[in-house]
Amino acid sequence: MVIPAEIRADLAEHARADAPNEACGLIVLRDGRAERYVRGRNTLASPYRYELDVDPEVWFLEDDGFELAVFHSHPETAPRPSRTDVENVGLWQGRPYLIYCVASDELAGWTITDGAIEPLDLG
């Protein structure tokens, strides 16, 4: 999966703007390359958890051949799925799951399937 510099900058800016709470949104991909980032709203307004609220129209992009990846930030902790992330993966199971750490300015990608966490190459 390729996350171009301008998309990485959008993710980082959103994460910093929402700190100390977790930011969240959706990355729109085509053929494994991010084309844009759609900011969501963390309805929990929490530094430890997120609940994504995004324009419902974004979900229909999958009907047009796009893939969606979920994004959220960790204000202080490493960009690795937490126990809460694994327990609440829901519809994101087996799909790209990106986390940005505000404190270390790191972006990492994962898949979470049946509790197993596997890294994704973000090229």
Phi, psi and chi 1 to 4 in degrees:
 res  aa     phi    psi   chi1   chi2   chi3   chi4
   1 MET       -  136.6  169.3 -178.7  -52.6      -
   2 VAL  -113.0  125.9  177.1      -      -      -
   3 ILE  -115.9   99.9  -50.0  -65.9      -      -
   4 PRO   -59.8  158.7  -20.3   31.5      -      -
   5 ALA   -55.0  -39.2      -      -      -      -
   6 GLU   -68.7  -32.9   62.5  -87.9   10.3      -
   7 ILE   -72.2  -42.3  -55.8  -73.9      -      -
   8 ARG   -57.6  -40.5  -72.7  176.0 -174.5 -110.0
   9 ALA   -64.4  -39.9      -      -      -      -
  10 ASP   -61.8  -43.1  -70.8  -15.2      -      -
  11 LEU   -62.9  -47.1  -59.6  173.7      -      -
  12 ALA   -63.6  -42.6      -      -      -      -
  13 GLU   -63.5  -42.8 -167.1  -80.1  -38.1      -
  14 HIS   -63.9  -43.4 -174.8 -160.7      -      -
  15 ALA   -62.1  -43.5      -      -      -      -
  16 ARG   -66.2  -39.2  -74.1 -170.0  -59.5  -91.4
  17 ALA   -65.1  -35.3      -      -      -      -
  18 ASP   -89.4  -10.5  -79.8   13.5      -      -
  19 ALA   -60.7  141.6      -      -      -      -
  20 PRO   -87.3    4.1   34.6  -36.6      -      -
  21 ASN   -86.1  161.4  -66.3  -34.4      -      -
  22 GLU   -72.7  136.5  -69.3 -170.9   -2.8      -
  23 ALA   -94.3  158.9      -      -      -      -
  24 CYS  -154.7  158.3   55.2      -      -      -
  25 GLY  -179.8 -168.1      -      -      -      -
  26 LEU  -125.1  137.8  -65.3  173.6      -      -
  27 ILE  -100.7  128.2  -60.3  167.0      -      -
  28 VAL   -97.7  121.7  179.9      -      -      -
  29 LEU  -120.6  150.9  -54.7  122.8      -      -
  30 ARG  -136.2  128.0 -174.5  178.8  -63.2  -85.2
  31 ASP    51.7   40.4  -60.2  -37.4      -      -
  32 GLY    79.0    7.2      -      -      -      -
  33 ARG  -119.6  128.3 -178.1  177.4  177.2   79.1
  34 ALA   -67.4  128.4      -      -      -      -
  35 GLU  -101.7  -28.3  -67.7 -163.8   -5.6      -
  36 ARG  -167.8  165.5   71.8  178.3 -169.7  -98.2
  37 TYR  -117.0  132.3  172.7   59.5      -      -
  38 VAL  -111.2  111.4  178.2      -      -      -
  39 ARG   -63.7  138.3  -77.1 -173.5 -176.6 -148.2
  40 GLY  -111.5 -174.6      -      -      -      -
  41 ARG  -124.6  133.3 -175.3  175.1   67.8   89.4
  42 ASN   -85.0  102.0 -179.7   -5.3      -      -
  43 THR   -67.7  -16.0   61.9      -      -      -
  44 LEU   -84.5  -18.1  -61.1  178.1      -      -
  45 ALA    44.1   56.4      -      -      -      -
  46 SER  -127.8  146.4  165.7      -      -      -
  47 PRO   -81.7   -3.0   22.1  -25.8      -      -
  48 TYR  -120.0  -14.3  -50.0  108.4      -      -
  49 ARG  -148.3  161.7  -60.0 -178.0   67.3 -169.6
  50 TYR  -140.7  152.8   74.6   96.2      -      -
  51 GLU  -134.1  114.5 -175.1  173.3  -76.9      -
  52 LEU   -76.1  126.4  174.9   63.2      -      -
  53 ASP  -120.6  120.7  177.5   41.0      -      -
  54 VAL  -142.0  156.1   68.3      -      -      -
  55 ASP   -51.5  122.4 -178.8  -14.9      -      -
  56 PRO   -56.7  -24.3  -20.8   29.4      -      -
  57 GLU   -62.0  -27.8  -69.8  -64.1  -44.9      -
  58 VAL   -61.0  -35.7  176.2      -      -      -
  59 TRP   -60.9  -29.5  -58.8  108.9      -      -
  60 PHE   -73.7  -10.9  -66.9  105.1      -      -
  61 LEU   -60.9  -27.6  -69.1  171.4      -      -
  62 GLU   -62.8  -31.3  -70.0 -179.1  -47.4      -
  63 ASP   -66.4  -21.3  -65.4  -20.0      -      -
  64 ASP   -97.6   13.8  -65.1  -30.4      -      -
  65 GLY    91.9    5.7      -      -      -      -
  66 PHE   -87.7  156.3  -70.0   96.3      -      -
  67 GLU  -110.3  145.4 -179.7 -178.8   11.6      -
  68 LEU  -111.1  137.6  -59.9  177.0      -      -
  69 ALA  -121.0  138.1      -      -      -      -
  70 VAL   -84.4  146.3   70.6      -      -      -
  71 PHE  -131.0  141.3  162.4   80.4      -      -
  72 HIS  -152.7  166.4   77.8  -77.1      -      -
  73 SER  -110.5  156.0   63.5      -      -      -
  74 HIS  -116.6  111.8  -74.6  176.8      -      -
  75 PRO   -59.0  -38.8  -26.6   35.7      -      -
  76 GLU  -122.9  -28.1  -62.2  -69.2  -28.6      -
  77 THR   -95.5  163.8   59.3      -      -      -
  78 ALA   -54.6  152.7      -      -      -      -
  79 PRO   -80.1   55.5   31.2  -35.3      -      -
  80 ARG  -124.7  143.0  176.4  172.7  173.7   75.3
  81 PRO   -56.8  130.3  -25.9   35.5      -      -
  82 SER   -82.3  171.9   65.7      -      -      -
  83 ARG   -58.2  -39.8 -178.4 -178.5  -16.4  176.6
  84 THR   -62.1  -42.1  -59.3      -      -      -
  85 ASP   -60.2  -45.8  -67.8  -26.8      -      -
  86 VAL   -64.7  -44.2  173.2      -      -      -
  87 GLU   -67.5  -28.8  -69.6  172.0   -4.8      -
  88 ASN  -109.7   22.5  -64.2  -45.9      -      -
  89 VAL   -62.2  -33.4   70.1      -      -      -
  90 GLY    49.9 -127.6      -      -      -      -
  91 LEU   -69.6   -6.9   68.9   94.3      -      -
  92 TRP   -89.3    1.8  -62.4  104.7      -      -
  93 GLN   -57.7  127.3 -177.2  157.1 -142.9      -
  94 GLY    77.1    1.3      -      -      -      -
  95 ARG  -109.9  162.8  -61.6  173.7   74.4  179.2
  96 PRO   -59.6  133.0  -22.2   32.5      -      -
  97 TYR  -134.6  105.1 -164.8   91.7      -      -
  98 LEU  -106.3  140.7  -80.8   69.3      -      -
  99 ILE  -131.9  135.0  -57.4  172.0      -      -
 100 TYR  -115.2  131.7  174.1   78.8      -      -
 101 CYS   -98.3  118.2  174.9      -      -      -
 102 VAL   -65.0  -44.4  175.8      -      -      -
 103 ALA   -62.4  -37.7      -      -      -      -
 104 SER  -106.1   -2.2   64.6      -      -      -
 105 ASP    55.3   46.0 -171.8   33.4      -      -
 106 GLU  -117.6  140.3  -74.5 -179.9   85.5      -
 107 LEU  -116.7  133.6  178.3   66.3      -      -
 108 ALA  -138.8  150.3      -      -      -      -
 109 GLY  -119.7  149.4      -      -      -      -
 110 TRP  -146.4  164.6  -49.8   90.8      -      -
 111 THR  -124.5  145.8   57.6      -      -      -
 112 ILE  -125.0  117.2  -55.7  169.2      -      -
 113 THR  -134.5  119.5  -53.8      -      -      -
 114 ASP    49.8   42.1  -63.8  -32.7      -      -
 115 GLY    84.3  -11.1      -      -      -      -
 116 ALA   -86.5  132.1      -      -      -      -
 117 ILE  -107.2  123.5  -57.8  167.2      -      -
 118 GLU  -123.5  135.2  -63.9  -67.2  -31.2      -
 119 PRO   -72.2  150.9   24.4  -29.6      -      -
 120 LEU  -113.3  140.7  -75.5  175.3      -      -
 121 ASP   -81.8  122.2  179.9    6.9      -      -
 122 LEU   -98.3   12.8  -61.7 -177.4      -      -
 123 GLY    21.2      -      -      -      -      -
